Structure formats: structure tokens, C-alpha cells
């Protein structure tokens, strides 16, 4: 009886491995990336982050420590087939345009755009073998709505949007979908300086038609949807998760 039980357990594990998707999440250590990993924890997760946080460690993913903006990814081990890629790293470098240096723009492009290019080029062969895959990238509402002090981040995230549409057209024949999530101000560590006081939080909420700031869950649930087969007819799109800020004027 004991041997039969063990055999059944092993068969269940084998079946589960067959139906699970192989998903790579870049920037999974905290914020939206971590929340995405938590929502997708029943899949076979591969994660990359600068640091292995306790929350990410608890998910027992295939973890690789790296800063994708600067580090070589040659040692990153991927499965033969990859069904999903989520690129979450971002920056919030806000100041008047005349105070930006060329190095500031280059740093934002490296983090927000070129890092994604590097990861996608490494992952594309495995995604083509999957028979159907989804890439989810991140932009910002500031790429659509002109906002003061956002010139650097809007430029690099605007590049992501144009890149994603072109890439979506190029890889559609391989049944690979490419979409972008464009959040507004969200309650993550990246935005802690913008939300450091109650007055700042209230002012941030009032700028949005829905009268609140975003949460990591708001964007992570969109990631979960775009990775899933429920979004199999969606590609080349920029999805505003922004409380209406990018489309509505009240």
C-alpha cells in the first residue's frame, strides 16, 4: 500500500509538471514583481532579482541573483521551453529637465529598456519552442500623459511601448504575445519618496479619477491575466492600470 501511495504521488507531480507553465519574472524581489510571483506561485517560476528577499525565498522559485541592467546573464539557466516572461524593473527619477544629465537618461534607458531587450533576446529561443508564450513589459502613464519632471522616465518607457508593438508584430507568427502594463502612481518601495507623508498620499490619490493610488495587486493581477490563456487574443497592447488618469478628465 505504501509503494502504491508513493507511486501515485510521483505521478501527480509528473502530471503537474506537464501542465504548469514555465514563467520567468525579472525584478521579483519586491513590489509588483514580488506580487506577480505570489499570484503565479502555482506555476513553475524562474525569478531574477538583485537580492533574494525573505518573501521571494518563501516561494521556492528557481532564483538567479543579478541586476539585469548591468550584469551578464550568461549563467542564467532557463528551461527548454518558456511560456511567460515578465519584466518588472523600473525607476522613478524625477526632476526638472535642465537638471538632468546625459548619464541620467542613459541610466533610465539601461534599466527600463535595454535590460528588457537583453532578457528577451536570451529568452526568445525558449519561448519559440513553447508553442505559445506571453511577454509582459512595464511602461508608465507618464508616457501617455505629459507630466512635468518626467522627461527621462517617459522617454525610456515610451521606448518600451514602441518596441513592444513592433516586437508583437514580429513574433506573432511564433504565437508569442507581447503586451505592456502602464501603471500610475502605486504604493511600492520605488515610490516611497512620493508617498512619504499622509499629505502626499492624499494629493496623489486626488489626481486620479478613482480617487486612490495604485497597489501592487492592481498591476500584478493584470500580469496574471496577460500571462494566462485568458488573454490569448490580446497582443501589441498597452494596458493602463492608472485609476483613469491616462484617459479621463473630470
C-alpha positions in Angstrom: 0.0 0.0 0.0 2.8 2.4 0.9 4.6 1.8 -2.5 1.3 2.4 -4.4 0.8 5.7 -2.5 4.3 6.9 -3.3 3.8 6.0 -7.0 0.6 7.9 -7.1 2.3 11.0 -5.5 5.1 10.8 -8.1 2.5 10.5 -10.9 0.7 13.5 -9.6 3.9 15.5 -9.5 4.7 14.5 -13.1 1.3 15.5 -14.3 1.5 18.8 -12.5 4.9 19.5 -14.1 3.3 18.8 -17.5 0.5 21.3 -17.0 2.5 24.0 -15.2 3.8 26.9 -17.2 7.5 27.9 -17.1 7.4 31.6 -16.2 10.4 34.0 -15.8 9.9 37.1 -13.6 12.6 39.8 -13.7 12.6 42.1 -10.7 10.7 39.6 -8.5 12.2 40.6 -5.1 9.7 43.3 -4.2 6.8 45.4 -5.3 4.8 44.5 -8.4 7.3 41.8 -9.4 7.0 40.0 -6.0 3.2 40.3 -6.0 3.2 38.8 -9.5 5.3 35.9 -8.3 2.9 35.3 -5.4 -0.1 35.3 -7.8 1.7 32.9 -10.1 3.2 30.7 -7.4 1.4 27.6 -8.7 3.4 27.8 -12.0 7.0 26.8 -12.4 8.6 30.1 -11.6 12.1 31.3 -12.5 12.9 34.6 -10.8 15.7 37.2 -11.1 16.3 40.0 -8.6 19.2 42.0 -7.2 18.5 40.3 -3.8 16.8 37.2 -2.6 14.2 38.7 -0.2 12.6 36.5 2.5 9.2 36.8 0.7 10.6 35.6 -2.5 12.7 32.8 -0.9 9.5 31.5 0.7 8.0 30.9 -2.8 10.8 28.4 -3.6 11.4 29.6 -7.1 14.4 28.9 -9.4 16.2 32.0 -8.3 19.1 33.8 -10.0 20.7 36.9 -8.4 21.5 39.7 -10.9 21.0 43.3 -11.8 19.8 42.8 -15.4 20.7 46.4 -16.3 24.4 45.8 -15.7 25.1 42.1 -15.2 25.9 39.4 -17.6 23.1 36.8 -17.9 25.2 34.1 -19.4 24.8 31.9 -16.3 21.0 32.2 -16.1 19.6 28.7 -16.5 16.3 28.6 -18.4 14.0 25.6 -19.2 14.0 24.3 -22.7 10.5 25.9 -23.2 9.5 29.2 -21.6 5.8 30.2 -21.6 5.9 33.6 -20.0 8.3 36.5 -19.3 7.5 39.4 -17.0 10.0 42.3 -16.9 9.3 44.5 -13.9 12.4 46.6 -13.1 11.8 50.3 -13.2 13.0 53.7 -12.0 11.5 56.9 -10.8 14.0 59.7 -11.4 12.0 62.9 -11.3 13.5 66.4 -11.5 13.4 69.5 -13.8 14.7 68.8 -17.3 17.6 71.3 -17.0 18.9 69.3 -14.1 19.1 66.0 -15.9 22.5 64.9 -17.2 23.1 62.6 -20.2 24.0 60.0 -17.7 20.6 60.1 -16.1 18.9 59.4 -19.4 21.3 56.6 -20.1 20.7 55.0 -16.7 16.9 55.1 -17.2 17.2 53.6 -20.7 19.5 50.9 -19.4 17.2 49.9 -16.6 13.8 50.3 -18.2 14.5 49.5 -21.9 17.9 47.9 -22.7 17.6 45.5 -19.8 14.4 44.2 -21.2 15.9 43.9 -24.7 18.8 41.8 -23.3 16.5 39.5 -21.4 14.1 39.0 -24.3 16.9 38.2 -26.7 18.1 35.5 -24.3 14.6 34.1 -23.7 13.2 34.2 -27.3 14.5 30.8 -28.4 12.9 29.0 -25.5 9.7 31.0 -26.0 9.5 30.0 -29.6 9.8 26.3 -28.6 6.8 26.6 -26.2 4.2 26.7 -28.9 2.6 29.8 -27.4 4.1 32.4 -24.9 3.4 35.8 -23.4 5.8 38.7 -22.7 4.6 41.4 -20.3 6.6 44.6 -20.1 6.0 47.8 -18.0 5.6 51.4 -19.0 4.1 54.3 -17.1 1.1 56.6 -17.5 3.6 59.4 -17.9 4.5 58.0 -21.4 0.9 58.9 -22.5 0.1 62.0 -20.3 2.6 64.8 -20.3 3.8 65.4 -16.7 6.5 67.8 -15.5 9.8 66.4 -14.3 9.1 63.0 -16.0 11.2 63.6 -19.2 13.7 60.8 -18.5 11.3 58.1 -17.4 8.7 59.0 -20.0 11.4 58.7 -22.7 12.6 55.3 -21.7 9.1 53.9 -21.0 7.9 55.4 -24.3 10.6 53.4 -26.0 9.2 50.2 -24.3 5.8 50.9 -25.8 7.0 51.3 -29.4 9.4 48.4 -29.0 6.6 46.1 -27.7 4.2 46.9 -30.6 7.0 46.2 -33.2 8.1 43.0 -31.4 4.5 41.8 -31.1 4.2 42.0 -34.9 7.5 40.3 -35.4 6.8 37.3 -33.2 3.1 36.8 -33.7 3.9 34.0 -36.2 5.5 32.1 -33.4 2.4 32.5 -31.2 4.2 34.8 -28.8 2.2 37.7 -27.5 3.7 41.0 -26.3 1.8 43.5 -24.1 2.6 46.4 -21.8 1.2 47.4 -18.5 1.3 51.2 -17.8 0.6 51.9 -14.2 0.2 55.3 -12.5 1.5 56.1 -9.0 1.5 52.9 -7.0 2.3 52.1 -3.4 5.6 50.4 -3.8 9.1 51.0 -2.4 10.0 52.6 -5.7 7.5 55.4 -5.0 8.2 55.7 -1.2 9.6 59.3 -1.5 6.4 60.3 -3.4 4.2 58.8 -0.7 6.3 59.6 2.4 3.6 61.6 4.2 -0.1 61.5 4.5 -0.5 64.8 2.7 1.5 63.4 -0.3 -0.7 60.3 -0.3 -3.9 62.3 -0.3 -2.7 64.6 -3.0 -1.6 61.6 -5.1 -5.0 59.9 -4.7 -6.9 63.1 -5.7 -5.1 63.3 -9.0 -6.7 60.1 -10.1 -10.4 59.9 -11.2 -10.9 56.9 -8.9 -9.5 58.9 -6.0 -6.8 56.5 -4.8 -3.3 55.5 -5.6 -2.5 52.1 -7.0 -1.4 48.9 -5.2 1.0 46.2 -6.3 -2.1 43.9 -6.6 -3.7 46.2 -9.2 -0.8 45.6 -11.7 0.1 42.1 -10.6 -3.5 40.9 -11.4 -3.1 42.4 -14.8 0.2 40.4 -15.2 -1.6 37.2 -14.1 -4.2 37.8 -16.8 -1.8 38.7 -19.6 0.3 35.6 -18.8 -2.7 33.3 -18.8 -4.5 31.8 -21.7 -7.5 34.0 -20.9 -5.7 36.8 -22.8 -4.8 34.6 -25.8 -6.4 37.1 -28.3 -4.5 40.1 -26.9 -1.2 41.3 -28.2 0.6 44.6 -29.0 -1.5 46.5 -26.4 -0.7 49.0 -23.7 -3.0 48.4 -20.8 -3.4 51.5 -18.5 -3.7 50.4 -14.8 -3.9 54.0 -13.7 -7.2 54.8 -12.0 -8.4 56.6 -15.1 -5.6 59.2 -15.1 -4.5 58.3 -18.6 -7.9 58.6 -20.2 -10.4 60.6 -18.1 -10.7 64.3 -17.2 -13.2 65.1 -14.5 
